[in-house]
Amino acid sequence: MKKEVNDLFCESAENIQSGSGLFDGISDLHISYGSEGLALLKSSSKISMARWNQIGMLLLDCGFEGVCGMSEKGKTVSFGSQHITLDLDGLKYTISPQSFFQGHWDLNRTVVSFLRKALQPLKGKRVHRSLCRRGQFFAPYRL
């Protein structure tokens, strides 16, 4: 998966640095990757809808499955898919470009594997979602 993210980044960077001015005013590029790649772009200045369309189509052509642009006022425009699926040791997460999720995927897999083993048997238990500022984890419990 790291290769795919790097490929999307390199392809995007070439277009951003092309000197065409198309990406002037774009302050952030966030790449999420699971089953496919999503791009979230944030602007620091007003960008016309025609320009958002050009940016969105260009990034879809670069290989992104979906692109979301966020204006300086927080309004969004989307192109292509609006979500991707992440697989965490058999647990499926569906996220949008604006989602926050824990970025250290190898550590997440280790923690989930540890919890699954430590909390056995799981039959007859319900899942409780625990959320904190550092990320989220799910743990079974009995009512």
N, C-alpha and C positions, 0 to 999 in steps of 0.2 A: 504494500500500500504506500510506503514511503516514496517509491519510485513514481507512482502515479501523481502524488501531490507535488513532487519536485518537477515533473513534466508540465503539469498545469501551471505551476508558478513560473517556470522558465518561459513558457509560451506567452503567458500574460505579461511578464516583465518586458519581453521584447516589444510587445504592442504598446505598453505604457511608455516605454522609453524611446519610442520611434520618432518623437519630435513632432508628431502631427498636431498636437494640441488637444486631441480628443479627450485625454484624461486630465486636462487642466482642471483644477478644483477638486479632484478626487483626493481625499486625505487618508483613506484607509482601504485596504483590501484584505478581507478575511476569507480564507479558504477552509471549507469543511469537506472531509472526504470519508465516505463509507462505502456504500454500494456504488456511488458515483460522486462527482465533485460539485460543490456549490460555491458560488462566490457572493460575498456581501461587500458592496462598495459604499463608502460613506463620503458625502461631499461636504466641503467646507464653504462652498459658495453655490449660488443658484445655477442649475444646469437645465437647459431646455429639454422638453420631452423628446424632441427629435434627436438630441445628442444622447439622451439615455437609451433611446432605441438603437442608435449606432453602437454604443458601448455594449449593450446587452447582446446584440447579434454577434458582435466581434468575439465576445467571450464565449458565447455558445459555440461559435466556430472553432475556438481554441480547445474545445473538449469539455467545457463545463456542462453539466446536465441542467443547471439552473443558475440564474443570476438575479440578485436583488440589489437595487439601488436605493439608498436612503438619502433624502435631501437634508440640507442644513437645518430644516424645520422638523425633521423626523418623519416626513411622508415617504412612503415606499412605492416602488414600481418593480414588478417581477417579470422575468422572461424565462420560459422553459419550466422545468420541474420546480415545485415550491418546497420540496422536502427530499431528504435522502434517508436511508436506513443504515444504522450502525449495528454491528453484531458484536456483542460483548459476551464471549464464552457461551453462546447459545441464547442469550437474552437480546431481543431486538429493540432498538430505540429508533424512533422516527423523529428527525429534527428538521427544523427550518433554518434558513441562513441566519436568522436573528437569535437562535437558541444558544444558551450557554451549556456547554458540556465539558466534562473533565478531559483535558487534553493529553494526559499521560496514560495512554491506552494500555501499555504493557503493565503498568502498576495496577490499573483498574482490573485487568484480567487476573492478576495475582490475588488481589483482595477478594474478588468475586469467587474465585476457586477456593480460597481459604474459608470464606463464609459458608459456601455450599458444603464443604467437608465438615466443618465444625458444627453446623446446625442440623446435621442428619439425625433422625429421619425427618424429611419434610412433609410426608403424607399427612393430610388433614390440617395443615397450617395455612394461615393466610399471610399475605405479603404486606409489610408496612414500609412505606417510603420515608426515608429520613433524608432531609435536605438541609444543607448548611452552606455557608459562603464558599467553602472549598470544593464543593461537588455534591454528589448524591450517591447513596447506596440503598439497596433494598434488602430487607431482612424478614424472614418468616416469623410469625408469632401465632399463638393459639389463643382464641377468644374464650 
